Amino acid sequence: MVQVKNRLGTPLGWRLMMTICFYQDSRHREPLGWIRDTLGIGYLSNRNDHITELRINGYQETQRILKLLQPYVKFKARQTELVLDILSLLDGKRLVDLSRKDRLQIADNIIQMRKENYKSHSRKYDANALRKIFGFIKLFDPVTTDPKGKIRQMANNMPTPVFLKPEPWFTPSVR
């Protein structure tokens, strides 16, 4: 899963969090422990709804495990491809250093992952909300809406914000 998390100490005000999550009824926790021991990474947690999770976090760790498991993945093959694509775009770079095209590709991959996953009744953020977080909502096109260039001229005289800060309540989760 890819999550967009608020992070005030970062230049953008948010960060991406990569997580592989295996779920199992808590009565069958042992196989998750075996997977953790076999892969050599991750932690187990028991949820209040009698589900046990094995979580693996981090860019490099997620990439390594997904590449190992990719030939065997059947039900989440498309999501695996999309996460690996996001990780290859990041490849040791900070989000703030990525080109607009690459950041837009990441947003599109997250949106596509949502379409591939089950539909949650509690999903609050649509594609436009995600694009806004990544800074890609285009409010107007000065070429077609301002043929004389007056808006562009005014915009050139205004200070340009460097980064879009998410609302403090915004923490979308893409699974």
C-alpha positions in Angstrom: 0.0 0.0 0.0 1.1 3.6 -0.6 0.0 6.2 2.0 0.3 9.9 1.8 1.1 11.0 5.3 1.3 14.5 6.8 4.8 15.3 7.9 5.4 18.9 9.0 9.2 18.5 9.0 9.4 17.8 5.3 9.6 20.4 2.5 6.3 19.4 1.0 4.4 18.9 4.3 3.7 15.3 3.5 5.5 12.1 2.6 4.9 8.8 0.9 4.9 5.7 3.1 5.3 2.3 1.5 3.9 -0.7 3.3 3.4 -4.4 2.4 0.6 -5.8 4.6 -0.4 -9.4 5.1 -3.6 -10.0 7.0 -4.8 -13.2 8.7 -7.4 -14.1 11.4 -5.6 -14.0 14.7 -6.3 -17.7 15.3 -3.8 -18.4 12.4 -1.0 -16.0 13.4 1.8 -18.6 13.1 2.0 -18.5 9.3 2.5 -14.7 9.4 5.4 -15.3 11.9 6.9 -17.8 9.5 6.6 -15.3 6.6 8.3 -12.7 8.7 11.1 -15.1 9.7 11.6 -16.3 6.1 11.8 -12.7 4.7 13.8 -11.5 7.6 11.8 -8.3 8.1 8.5 -6.9 9.3 6.5 -6.8 12.5 3.3 -8.5 13.7 0.5 -6.7 15.3 -2.9 -7.8 16.6 -5.8 -5.6 15.8 -9.0 -5.2 17.9 -11.1 -7.0 15.3 -9.1 -10.3 15.8 -7.0 -9.8 12.7 -3.2 -10.1 12.8 -1.1 -8.1 10.4 2.4 -8.5 9.2 3.7 -5.1 8.1 6.9 -4.4 6.1 7.7 -0.6 5.8 10.2 1.4 3.9 11.1 2.1 0.3 14.1 -0.2 0.0 12.5 -3.0 2.0 9.2 -2.9 0.1 11.0 -2.9 -3.2 13.2 -5.8 -2.3 10.3 -7.9 -1.0 8.0 -7.1 -3.9 10.7 -8.0 -6.4 11.2 -11.3 -4.6 7.4 -12.1 -4.5 6.4 -10.6 -7.9 6.6 -13.9 -9.8 4.2 -15.5 -7.3 1.7 -12.7 -6.9 -1.6 -13.6 -8.5 -4.4 -11.4 -7.0 -2.5 -8.2 -6.6 -0.2 -8.3 -9.6 -1.2 -4.9 -11.0 -0.8 -3.2 -7.6 2.6 -4.8 -7.3 3.6 -3.3 -10.7 2.3 0.1 -9.8 4.2 0.2 -6.4 7.4 -1.0 -8.1 6.9 1.7 -10.7 6.5 4.4 -8.0 9.7 3.0 -6.2 11.7 3.1 -9.4 10.7 6.8 -10.0 11.8 7.6 -6.4 15.0 5.5 -6.6 16.9 7.3 -3.9 15.5 10.7 -4.7 13.4 13.0 -2.5 9.9 13.8 -3.6 10.8 17.5 -3.8 13.6 16.7 -6.3 11.3 14.8 -8.7 10.1 16.4 -11.9 6.5 17.4 -12.2 6.0 14.6 -14.7 7.4 12.0 -12.3 5.2 13.3 -9.4 2.2 13.2 -11.6 3.0 9.6 -12.6 3.2 8.7 -8.9 -0.2 10.4 -8.3 -1.7 8.5 -11.3 -0.3 5.2 -10.0 -1.9 5.8 -6.6 -5.2 6.5 -8.3 -4.9 3.4 -10.5 -4.1 1.3 -7.4 -7.4 2.5 -5.8 -9.3 1.5 -8.9 -7.7 -2.0 -8.7 -8.5 -2.4 -5.0 -11.9 -3.1 -3.4 -14.2 -0.1 -3.0 -14.1 1.2 0.6 -17.3 2.9 1.8 -15.1 5.2 3.9 -13.0 6.5 1.0 -13.0 10.3 1.3 -10.4 11.4 -1.3 -11.0 11.0 -5.0 -8.5 11.5 -7.8 -8.8 15.3 -7.7 -7.9 15.3 -4.0 -4.8 13.2 -4.6 -3.8 15.4 -7.5 -4.2 18.5 -5.3 -2.0 17.0 -2.7 0.7 16.3 -5.4 0.1 19.9 -6.6 -1.3 19.2 -10.0 -4.8 20.8 -10.1 -4.7 23.3 -12.9 -7.3 26.0 -12.2 -7.1 27.7 -15.6 -5.1 27.6 -18.7 -3.8 31.2 -19.4 -3.4 30.4 -23.1 -7.1 29.7 -23.7 -8.8 31.8 -21.0 -6.5 34.9 -21.3 -5.5 35.4 -24.9 -3.9 38.8 -24.2 -1.8 37.4 -21.4 -3.0 39.7 -18.7 -3.4 36.9 -16.1 0.0 35.6 -16.9 1.5 39.1 -16.6 -0.1 39.5 -13.2 1.0 36.0 -12.1 4.6 36.8 -13.0 4.5 39.7 -10.6 3.2 37.6 -7.7 5.3 35.5 -5.4 5.0 31.8 -6.3 4.4 29.4 -3.5 7.2 26.8 -3.4 5.3 23.9 -1.9 1.7 22.9 -1.4 1.0 22.1 2.3 -1.8 19.7 2.9 -4.6 20.5 5.3 -3.8 19.3 8.8 -6.6 16.8 8.7 -5.5 15.2 5.4 -4.0 11.7 5.7 -5.3 9.6 2.8 -4.6 5.9 2.8 -4.3 4.0 -0.4 -4.6 0.2 -0.1 
